Amino acid sequence: MRVSRPFLLIGGLYLITGMMIGSYMGASGDHRLAPVHAHINLLGFALMTIFGLLYYVFPQMEGGRLAQVHFWLHQAGSLALMLALWLMLSQRMPEATVGPVMPLIEAGLVLGTLTFLYNLWRSAR
């Protein structure tokens, strides 16, 4: 599976989601979800778009298992982080419940990014 296209498409979905949250905050005056909005735009839109473009520019990176591992770690980590932040900041779940899983989610995102960097170093010469 080529990962450039899914990264770009999912990044676009995160952009729309981030814009909708931003519009909600602006219209309601309730800015409690500002960190969710920022993470959706950064991890969801910006990083996925950059990853998608780099995989497109360096197609030799897309064919291997490293690209798949990176794609799925970033997808799972981003979605889990957004959900955990939303649950915590919207007060649907207490911080004491959500907080302990955050380091695991973040570790998955870091591992995915390290996989990407290794793939870039190895393939894009």
TIVEX-817265 format. One record per residue (C-alpha): residue number from 0; residue in three letters; y, x, z. Coordinates in nm, 3 decimals, padded with zeros to 5 digits. Layout:
N
+-----+-----+---------+---------+---------+
|   i |  aa |      py |      px |      pz |
+-----+-----+---------+---------+---------+
| NUM | ala |       Y |       X |       Z |
...
+-----+-----+---------+---------+---------+
! end
This chain:
125
+-----+-----+---------+---------+---------+
|   i |  aa |      py |      px |      pz |
+-----+-----+---------+---------+---------+
|   0 | met |  00.000 |  00.000 |  00.000 |
|   1 | arg |  00.346 |  00.125 | -00.087 |
|   2 | val |  00.575 |  00.094 |  00.214 |
|   3 | ser |  00.917 |  00.131 |  00.052 |
|   4 | arg |  00.936 | -00.231 | -00.062 |
|   5 | pro |  00.813 | -00.390 |  00.265 |
|   6 | phe |  01.053 | -00.171 |  00.465 |
|   7 | leu |  01.343 | -00.284 |  00.245 |
|   8 | leu |  01.248 | -00.652 |  00.247 |
|   9 | ile |  01.187 | -00.671 |  00.622 |
|  10 | gly |  01.508 | -00.476 |  00.678 |
|  11 | gly |  01.690 | -00.747 |  00.484 |
|  12 | leu |  01.535 | -01.015 |  00.706 |
|  13 | tyr |  01.654 | -00.829 |  01.014 |
|  14 | leu |  02.003 | -00.810 |  00.863 |
|  15 | ile |  02.015 | -01.189 |  00.823 |
|  16 | thr |  01.881 | -01.234 |  01.177 |
|  17 | gly |  02.140 | -00.994 |  01.319 |
|  18 | met |  02.417 | -01.172 |  01.133 |
|  19 | met |  02.302 | -01.509 |  01.265 |
|  20 | ile |  02.299 | -01.380 |  01.623 |
|  21 | gly |  02.644 | -01.229 |  01.570 |
|  22 | ser |  02.774 | -01.560 |  01.434 |
|  23 | tyr |  02.626 | -01.746 |  01.729 |
|  24 | met |  02.789 | -01.507 |  01.975 |
|  25 | gly |  03.125 | -01.534 |  01.802 |
|  26 | ala |  03.116 | -01.913 |  01.785 |
|  27 | ser |  02.990 | -01.968 |  02.139 |
|  28 | gly |  03.174 | -01.689 |  02.316 |
|  29 | asp |  02.842 | -01.599 |  02.483 |
|  30 | his |  02.789 | -01.226 |  02.425 |
|  31 | arg |  02.486 | -01.172 |  02.649 |
|  32 | leu |  02.272 | -01.103 |  02.343 |
|  33 | ala |  02.497 | -00.822 |  02.212 |
|  34 | pro |  02.229 | -00.555 |  02.281 |
|  35 | val |  01.970 | -00.761 |  02.089 |
|  36 | his |  02.218 | -00.797 |  01.802 |
|  37 | ala |  02.284 | -00.422 |  01.800 |
|  38 | his |  01.913 | -00.329 |  01.812 |
|  39 | ile |  01.826 | -00.576 |  01.536 |
|  40 | asn |  02.094 | -00.426 |  01.314 |
|  41 | leu |  02.006 | -00.066 |  01.396 |
|  42 | leu |  01.625 | -00.060 |  01.429 |
|  43 | gly |  01.569 | -00.359 |  01.204 |
|  44 | phe |  01.818 | -00.331 |  00.921 |
|  45 | ala |  01.963 |  00.021 |  00.917 |
|  46 | leu |  01.651 |  00.225 |  00.998 |
|  47 | met |  01.414 |  00.015 |  00.788 |
|  48 | thr |  01.651 |  00.039 |  00.494 |
|  49 | ile |  01.681 |  00.416 |  00.534 |
|  50 | phe |  01.303 |  00.451 |  00.568 |
|  51 | gly |  01.248 |  00.230 |  00.263 |
|  52 | leu |  01.495 |  00.428 |  00.053 |
|  53 | leu |  01.347 |  00.763 |  00.159 |
|  54 | tyr |  00.996 |  00.647 |  00.077 |
|  55 | tyr |  01.127 |  00.529 | -00.261 |
|  56 | val |  01.303 |  00.860 | -00.330 |
|  57 | phe |  00.997 |  01.059 | -00.220 |
|  58 | pro |  00.705 |  00.853 | -00.358 |
|  59 | gln |  00.460 |  01.128 | -00.262 |
|  60 | met |  00.513 |  01.020 |  00.100 |
|  61 | glu |  00.395 |  00.663 |  00.039 |
|  62 | gly |  00.036 |  00.714 | -00.059 |
|  63 | gly | -00.115 |  00.848 |  00.258 |
|  64 | arg | -00.222 |  00.720 |  00.594 |
|  65 | leu |  00.090 |  00.861 |  00.763 |
|  66 | ala |  00.311 |  00.609 |  00.581 |
|  67 | gln |  00.088 |  00.323 |  00.696 |
|  68 | val |  00.084 |  00.441 |  01.056 |
|  69 | his |  00.462 |  00.480 |  01.053 |
|  70 | phe |  00.516 |  00.138 |  00.894 |
|  71 | trp |  00.300 | -00.052 |  01.143 |
|  72 | leu |  00.423 |  00.136 |  01.451 |
|  73 | his |  00.783 |  00.067 |  01.353 |
|  74 | gln |  00.715 | -00.299 |  01.275 |
|  75 | ala |  00.528 | -00.365 |  01.599 |
|  76 | gly |  00.771 | -00.163 |  01.810 |
|  77 | ser |  01.084 | -00.318 |  01.661 |
|  78 | leu |  00.958 | -00.673 |  01.694 |
|  79 | ala |  00.832 | -00.615 |  02.049 |
|  80 | leu |  01.159 | -00.451 |  02.156 |
|  81 | met |  01.372 | -00.731 |  02.011 |
|  82 | leu |  01.155 | -00.994 |  02.177 |
|  83 | ala |  01.154 | -00.815 |  02.513 |
|  84 | leu |  01.532 | -00.769 |  02.507 |
|  85 | trp |  01.585 | -01.132 |  02.410 |
|  86 | leu |  01.353 | -01.258 |  02.685 |
|  87 | met |  01.528 | -01.044 |  02.943 |
|  88 | leu |  01.891 | -01.095 |  02.836 |
|  89 | ser |  01.854 | -01.470 |  02.780 |
|  90 | gln |  01.703 | -01.487 |  03.131 |
|  91 | arg |  01.383 | -01.648 |  03.007 |
|  92 | met |  01.188 | -01.373 |  03.181 |
|  93 | pro |  01.297 | -01.154 |  03.474 |
|  94 | glu |  01.379 | -00.788 |  03.419 |
|  95 | ala |  01.106 | -00.697 |  03.670 |
|  96 | thr |  00.851 | -00.847 |  03.431 |
|  97 | val |  00.991 | -00.716 |  03.102 |
|  98 | gly |  01.118 | -00.377 |  03.222 |
|  99 | pro |  00.781 | -00.209 |  03.282 |
| 100 | val |  00.664 | -00.265 |  02.923 |
| 101 | met |  00.982 | -00.124 |  02.765 |
| 102 | pro |  00.876 |  00.244 |  02.793 |
| 103 | leu |  00.549 |  00.162 |  02.612 |
| 104 | ile |  00.734 | -00.013 |  02.331 |
| 105 | glu |  00.981 |  00.272 |  02.302 |
| 106 | ala |  00.699 |  00.527 |  02.301 |
| 107 | gly |  00.545 |  00.345 |  02.004 |
| 108 | leu |  00.875 |  00.359 |  01.817 |
| 109 | val |  00.916 |  00.730 |  01.892 |
| 110 | leu |  00.557 |  00.798 |  01.782 |
| 111 | gly |  00.622 |  00.612 |  01.457 |
| 112 | thr |  00.939 |  00.811 |  01.396 |
| 113 | leu |  00.759 |  01.139 |  01.467 |
| 114 | thr |  00.491 |  01.033 |  01.217 |
| 115 | phe |  00.764 |  00.969 |  00.962 |
| 116 | leu |  00.930 |  01.305 |  01.027 |
| 117 | tyr |  00.598 |  01.488 |  00.996 |
| 118 | asn |  00.526 |  01.306 |  00.669 |
| 119 | leu |  00.874 |  01.391 |  00.541 |
| 120 | trp |  00.839 |  01.759 |  00.637 |
| 121 | arg |  00.492 |  01.780 |  00.482 |
| 122 | ser |  00.555 |  01.583 |  00.163 |
| 123 | ala |  00.920 |  01.607 |  00.063 |
| 124 | arg |  00.946 |  01.968 | -00.047 |
+-----+-----+---------+---------+---------+
! end
